[in-house]
Amino acid sequence: MGIISWIILGVVAGFIGSKIVNKTGQGVVMDIVLGIVGAIVGGLIFSAFGASGVTGLNIYSLIVAVIGAVVVLWAYHQFSARRTL
């Protein structure tokens, strides 16, 4: 998958994941970064369970990336909330 595809998938997954986790989003740049990281994490999670990870720019990969983005965003909020206390 090319870098442009990863960015597009990251933008969409980060946006959807942000809306699922906290309803407001983290900002455009943070949504992109967390979405791309989420796509990687989602691929690793799915591969660990024997399924294929991110396979290209398609609906299945988007679902994998969104699940990964939700996991990454949840962890991000847990660590950032702990830092502010």
Wavefront OBJ file of the C-alpha trace (Angstrom):
o trace
v 0.000 0.000 0.000
v 1.368 3.414 -0.908
v 1.931 6.296 1.484
v -1.031 8.223 0.064
v -3.311 5.251 0.727
v -2.073 5.031 4.323
v -2.720 8.751 4.815
v -6.236 8.514 3.356
v -7.017 5.432 5.440
v -5.505 7.126 8.500
v -7.543 10.289 8.044
v -10.821 8.416 7.706
v -10.066 5.900 10.480
v -8.800 8.617 12.820
v -11.870 10.756 12.231
v -14.307 7.882 12.762
v -12.358 6.577 15.757
v -12.294 10.038 17.360
v -16.038 10.378 16.949
v -16.582 6.949 18.529
v -14.256 7.517 21.484
v -14.851 11.133 22.487
v -17.300 12.720 20.018
v -15.144 15.818 19.432
v -11.962 14.638 17.726
v -8.358 15.478 18.535
v -7.696 17.921 15.712
v -6.823 17.177 12.120
v -3.132 16.354 12.574
v -3.658 14.226 15.685
v -6.571 12.394 13.989
v -4.295 11.550 11.050
v -1.417 10.378 13.235
v -3.607 8.338 15.576
v -5.519 6.934 12.603
v -2.345 5.722 10.880
v -1.045 4.269 14.153
v -4.498 2.760 14.662
v -4.363 1.113 11.239
v -1.059 -0.492 12.164
v -2.324 -1.546 15.601
v -5.565 -2.873 14.105
v -3.581 -4.896 11.584
v -1.445 -6.356 14.374
v -4.510 -7.186 16.484
v -6.291 -8.892 13.602
v -3.118 -10.771 12.596
v -2.697 -12.012 16.181
v -6.162 -13.573 15.960
v -5.428 -15.216 12.606
v -7.313 -12.784 10.366
v -5.703 -10.625 7.711
v -4.832 -7.090 8.690
v -4.957 -4.031 6.473
v -5.049 -5.326 2.903
v -5.452 -2.153 0.889
v -7.805 0.759 0.488
v -11.113 -1.081 0.999
v -13.972 -1.401 3.508
v -12.418 -4.335 5.382
v -9.187 -2.401 5.900
v -11.170 0.630 7.020
v -12.969 -1.467 9.650
v -9.635 -2.902 10.845
v -8.126 0.597 10.978
v -11.107 2.061 12.845
v -10.953 -0.710 15.451
v -7.235 -0.070 15.837
v -7.821 3.690 16.039
v -10.425 3.199 18.776
v -7.927 1.094 20.745
v -5.156 3.669 20.254
v -7.438 6.602 21.118
v -8.742 4.847 24.220
v -5.147 4.196 25.369
v -4.183 7.782 24.496
v -7.018 9.144 26.631
v -6.118 6.831 29.516
v -2.499 7.986 29.520
v -3.244 11.672 28.915
v -5.894 11.744 31.671
v -3.436 10.149 34.077
v -0.812 12.802 33.251
v -3.152 15.708 33.950
v -4.130 14.497 37.444
l 1 2 3 4 5 6 7 8 9 10 11 12 13 14 15 16 17 18 19 20 21 22 23 24 25 26 27 28 29 30 31 32 33 34 35 36 37 38 39 40 41 42 43 44 45 46 47 48 49 50 51 52 53 54 55 56 57 58 59 60 61 62 63 64 65 66 67 68 69 70 71 72 73 74 75 76 77 78 79 80 81 82 83 84 85
